[in-house]
Amino acid sequence: MRAVTITALLVSVGLLGLAAAGSGSVTASTPPPLPMPADSERRLAAGEIIVLDVLPPGASPDAQGGTAVAIVRAPVEKVWSILIDYKGHPRYYPRLKSAEVLERSDGRALVRYTATVGFLSFTFHMDKTQDPVRHRIEWQLAPGRSNSLFRENSGYWQVNPHDGASLVAYALAVRTVLPGFLTRSSERDSLVDTITGLRRLAEQP
């Protein structure tokens, strides 16, 4: 019998969180549990990536995105090591061309990303906060830095152990200079594409 069910882990993912305050600081919060469908355990066990219409804590009402939940068949520590390798993010984040860590201290990092969409290339900066005890990473746009097309970009990774594998939640909230209806499907697709890329790396022998 499994010591911890997927359902219990999903509740823990929903009850743990940090919300971005308007000043750019980060404070503790208690978001509600993720509203998983009734057949989520079966679907996750079958390898499905479930996408929910749930934005990360602190997201604005106009943001696009959601939360994707999936099982990655690799130990938590292996998944975690991939996630905190910020320079290696272009290996599985769609459209990322490069990532450079500009500052790092006390569980925080400032990362400069360059992304490409078609012939367009743009740069933005992220403040990252990582908690190795909870295996959680949170981010938001770095204030006072050039962020090109983005008006908002925040989210989190949460990784929990499950039967020798990892239950992963990836949440994203994005707002750009473009109208929301032009980017809605793209942001939701990126949730699935990013977890698919993470799986590919983590599940390699």
N, C-alpha and C positions, 0 to 999 in steps of 0.2 A: 504493500500500500504506500502510496506517495505521502511523504511527510508533510509536504505543502502543496496544495492544489494550485492550478493555474488561476482559478478564481480568487483564491486568497492572495496570490501575488498581485493580481490586477488591482485588488482593493488597496494593497500597500502602495502600488504605484500612484493611485489616485489620491492617497492621503499624504503623500510626501511632496513638498514643493517649495520653491522660492519664487516670490513675485518681484518684478522689477518696479521700483518706485519711480515717480516722475523725475526725481533729482538724479537718477542714474545709480542710486544706491540699491542694495538688495536686502530684502527683509523676509523673515519667515512667514509662511501662510499655510493654510490647510484647505486646499481645493477639494471639491467633492470627488467621490470615486468615479472612475471612468465608466460611462454607460455602455458596457459591453453587451452585445447581443446574447440571447439565451444559449445559442449553440457555439459560443466562442471557444470553449475548450476543445470541441471536436475539430473546428476549423483551424485553430492554431496548431493542434497536434498533426493535422494533415499538411501543414506547411504554408497555410494561407497568411497573407499580410492583411490584417483588418484595419481599415482606415475609418476613423471617427471624426465627426464634426465637432471636435473639442479643441479649442485654442489653448496654448499654454497660459499659466497664470500671468496676469499683468498685461495681456494683449489688448489692443484697442478694438472697439466694435467694428472698425472698418478693415481690420486685417484679414488676409486670406491665409489659408493653411489648414491645419488639423492635427490629429495625433494618429500615428500608425503603431500597431502592436504586432509583434511576431516572435516566434521562437527561432533563435540562432543555435544550431547544433554545434556549439563550442563552449568550453568553460568560460565562466564570467571573467576571469583574469585575462584570458586571451582577447575577449571582446573589448574589455576595458583598455588594454594596452593599445589596441588599434584606435579607439576613440580619442585617447589623450595624446596620440601622436599627431598633433595638429599639422605639422609639416606634411604628413602623409595623407591629409584629407582629400586631395585631388584623386586619390586612388579609388574612392567610392562615392564621393559627392558629385552628382551630375553637374556639368558646366564649369566646375572649378578648374582653373588652369594652374594656380600656384597658391601656396600658403606660407607665410613667414611669421615666426614668433618674434615680436618686437620687444616684449617685456614679459618677465615671468617671476612671480614671487608669491609665497604664502597661499598656494592653491589657486592663484589667479594668473591669467595670461592675457596679453593684448596681441591679437593675431590680425595680420593684414592679408586679405584674400584678393585674388584676381580671378574674375569669372569671364566667360565668353558666351555670348548668345548670337549665333550666326557670325557675322563679321564685326559685331560690337564687343568691345572688351571694356570692363569697368572694375574699379577697385573699391573695397570697403573694409572697415575695421570692426573687430568684435572684441568685447570684453568677455572673457571666459572665466567661469568659476567651477572648480571641480572638487567633489567630495569623494575621496577614495573609500571611505567607510561605507557610505550608501551607494557607491558606484553611480554617481549622478554628476552630470555636467550641465551647466546652464549658461546661457549667453544672451547678450543684447548688443545693439550697436554701440560702439564707443563714442561718447559725447565729445565734441570738439575735434573730431577727426573727419576726414573726407569719406563720405559714404555713397557718393555717386547717385545711382537711381533709387537707393533705398531711403524711405522715410521711417521704416520700422523693420526690424528683423530680430526676433527673439525666439527662445525655445529651450528644450532640454532633451537630454538622453538619460534614461533610467534603465539600469541593467540589474536583473535579479536572477539568482540561481534557480534552476529547475531540472532535477533529475540528471545532473551532469551537463546540462545545456544551459542556455541563457534566455530568459524572457526579457525582451527589449521593447521599450516604448520610446518613440521619437516624436516630439511635438515641435511644431513650427508655426510662427505667425509672421507674415510678411505684408508690408505695404510699400508700394513704389510710387514713383511720379506718374505711372500709367493708371488708367481707370481699372478698378478692381475686376470688372468682368473680363478684361483681356488677360489677366494673370491667374484667375481662379483655378482653372484646370491644370495649368502648368505647375502651380505650387503643390497641388494634391498629387500629381504624378511624381513629383520629386520626392515625396515621402516614400513611396513604394520603390522608386529607383534607388534611393539612398540605402534603404535597408537591404535591397537585393544586392547591391554592391558590397555592403558590409558582410553579408552572409558569404559571398564569394571569397572574400579575404579570410574571414574567421574560420570557415569550414575547410580550408585547405589543410592537408595533412601536415 
